[in-house]
């Protein structure tokens, strides 16, 4: 039996060096310029994406991420993540008071999903939280206004 890759390790290493040498890198990759990430994590969508950029499939993506998440101290969190408006808003309200951006991101993602499903109370709450956080980031104030005027086209 003869295996091409394992018969002569030096030949394999030489071939790998030639292939690596032939790769044409973009100028930014050669200079060590920072990479631009254009796909933010679903838990930050509520504070980074404009309402008209959402699609119906984003609800499923965000809910999948929520199914793998939890908020410590919130025993009914799973109900809010599944779409219960009252629970989701109350969990987000408490998370906002704790000043923990991680738990707020998780809680507000549940509110975002409910908003994208067409719930007016969730939309108003999302807009209010964004407006409240506009002190830290000016762009959130504009985003808050955009959410007030938004109606999902798939509803």
C-alpha positions as CSV (number, residue, x, y, z in Angstrom):
1,X,0.0,0.0,0.0
2,X,1.2,3.4,-0.9
3,X,-0.1,6.7,0.5
4,X,1.0,9.8,-1.3
5,X,0.9,12.2,1.7
6,X,2.7,10.0,4.2
7,X,5.3,8.4,2.0
8,X,7.7,11.4,2.1
9,X,7.0,14.1,4.6
10,X,9.6,16.4,3.0
11,X,7.8,16.4,-0.3
12,X,4.6,17.3,1.5
13,X,6.3,20.1,3.4
14,X,7.9,21.5,0.2
15,X,4.5,21.4,-1.6
16,X,2.9,23.3,1.3
17,X,5.6,25.9,1.2
18,X,5.1,26.4,-2.6
19,X,1.4,26.8,-2.1
20,X,1.8,29.2,0.7
21,X,4.3,31.3,-1.3
22,X,1.8,31.4,-4.3
23,X,-1.0,32.9,-2.2
24,X,-1.7,36.5,-3.2
25,X,-2.8,38.5,-0.2
26,X,-4.7,41.7,-0.3
27,X,-2.5,44.7,0.5
28,X,-4.4,45.3,3.8
29,X,-3.7,41.7,4.9
30,X,0.1,42.1,4.2
31,X,0.4,45.3,6.1
32,X,-1.4,44.0,9.2
33,X,-4.3,46.5,8.9
34,X,-7.2,45.8,11.2
35,X,-10.0,43.6,9.8
36,X,-13.5,45.0,9.5
37,X,-16.2,42.7,10.9
38,X,-19.4,43.3,9.0
39,X,-21.6,40.8,10.8
40,X,-22.2,41.7,14.4
41,X,-23.3,39.1,16.9
42,X,-27.1,38.6,17.1
43,X,-27.1,39.6,20.7
44,X,-26.0,43.1,19.7
45,X,-28.4,43.5,16.8
46,X,-30.9,45.5,18.9
47,X,-28.4,48.3,19.4
48,X,-26.5,48.1,16.1
49,X,-28.9,47.3,13.2
50,X,-31.4,49.6,11.6
51,X,-34.9,48.3,11.6
52,X,-35.3,48.1,7.8
53,X,-32.2,45.8,7.6
54,X,-34.0,43.0,9.4
55,X,-35.5,40.0,7.7
56,X,-38.0,37.5,9.0
57,X,-35.2,34.9,9.2
58,X,-33.4,37.1,11.7
59,X,-36.1,36.3,14.3
60,X,-35.2,32.6,14.0
61,X,-31.5,33.2,14.2
62,X,-31.9,35.4,17.3
63,X,-34.2,32.9,19.0
64,X,-31.7,30.1,18.4
65,X,-29.0,32.2,20.1
66,X,-31.4,32.9,23.0
67,X,-32.2,29.2,23.4
68,X,-28.5,28.7,24.2
69,X,-28.4,31.7,26.6
70,X,-29.5,32.4,30.1
71,X,-29.6,35.3,32.6
72,X,-28.5,34.4,36.1
73,X,-31.2,35.2,38.7
74,X,-34.1,35.2,36.2
75,X,-36.0,32.0,36.8
76,X,-38.6,32.7,34.1
77,X,-36.2,33.8,31.5
78,X,-37.1,31.0,29.2
79,X,-40.7,32.4,28.9
80,X,-39.4,35.8,27.7
81,X,-37.0,34.2,25.3
82,X,-39.9,32.2,23.9
83,X,-42.0,35.3,23.2
84,X,-43.9,36.2,26.4
85,X,-44.0,40.0,26.1
86,X,-44.5,40.8,29.8
87,X,-41.8,38.5,31.0
88,X,-39.3,39.7,28.3
89,X,-39.9,43.4,29.1
90,X,-39.6,42.9,32.9
91,X,-36.4,40.9,32.5
92,X,-35.0,43.6,30.2
93,X,-36.1,46.3,32.7
94,X,-34.3,44.6,35.5
95,X,-31.2,43.9,33.4
96,X,-31.0,47.6,32.4
97,X,-31.0,48.5,36.1
98,X,-28.0,46.1,36.8
99,X,-25.8,48.0,34.3
100,X,-24.5,44.8,32.8
101,X,-24.4,45.1,29.0
102,X,-24.2,41.3,28.6
103,X,-27.4,40.5,30.4
104,X,-29.0,43.6,28.8
105,X,-28.0,42.3,25.4
106,X,-29.6,38.9,26.0
107,X,-32.8,40.4,27.5
108,X,-33.1,43.0,24.7
109,X,-32.7,40.4,22.0
110,X,-35.8,38.7,23.3
111,X,-37.6,42.1,23.2
112,X,-36.2,42.6,19.7
113,X,-37.7,39.3,18.5
114,X,-41.1,40.2,19.9
115,X,-40.9,43.6,18.2
116,X,-40.0,42.0,14.9
117,X,-43.1,39.8,15.3
118,X,-45.2,43.0,15.4
119,X,-45.8,43.7,19.1
120,X,-46.3,47.4,19.8
121,X,-45.5,47.3,23.5
122,X,-42.1,45.6,22.8
123,X,-41.4,48.2,20.1
124,X,-42.1,51.1,22.4
125,X,-39.9,49.5,25.1
126,X,-37.1,48.9,22.7
127,X,-37.3,52.5,21.5
128,X,-37.3,53.8,25.1
129,X,-34.3,51.8,26.1
130,X,-32.4,53.0,23.0
131,X,-33.3,56.6,23.8
132,X,-32.2,56.2,27.4
133,X,-28.8,54.8,26.3
134,X,-28.3,57.7,23.8
135,X,-26.4,59.5,26.5
136,X,-23.6,56.9,26.0
137,X,-23.9,56.6,22.2
138,X,-25.5,59.4,20.1
139,X,-26.4,57.0,17.3
140,X,-28.8,55.1,19.6
141,X,-31.0,58.2,19.7
142,X,-31.5,58.1,16.0
143,X,-32.0,54.4,16.1
144,X,-34.7,54.8,18.7
145,X,-36.7,57.2,16.4
146,X,-36.4,54.7,13.5
147,X,-37.9,51.9,15.6
148,X,-40.9,54.1,16.4
149,X,-41.7,54.4,12.7
150,X,-41.0,50.8,11.8
151,X,-43.5,48.1,10.9
152,X,-42.2,44.7,9.8
153,X,-43.2,44.1,6.2
154,X,-43.8,40.4,6.8
155,X,-46.7,41.0,9.2
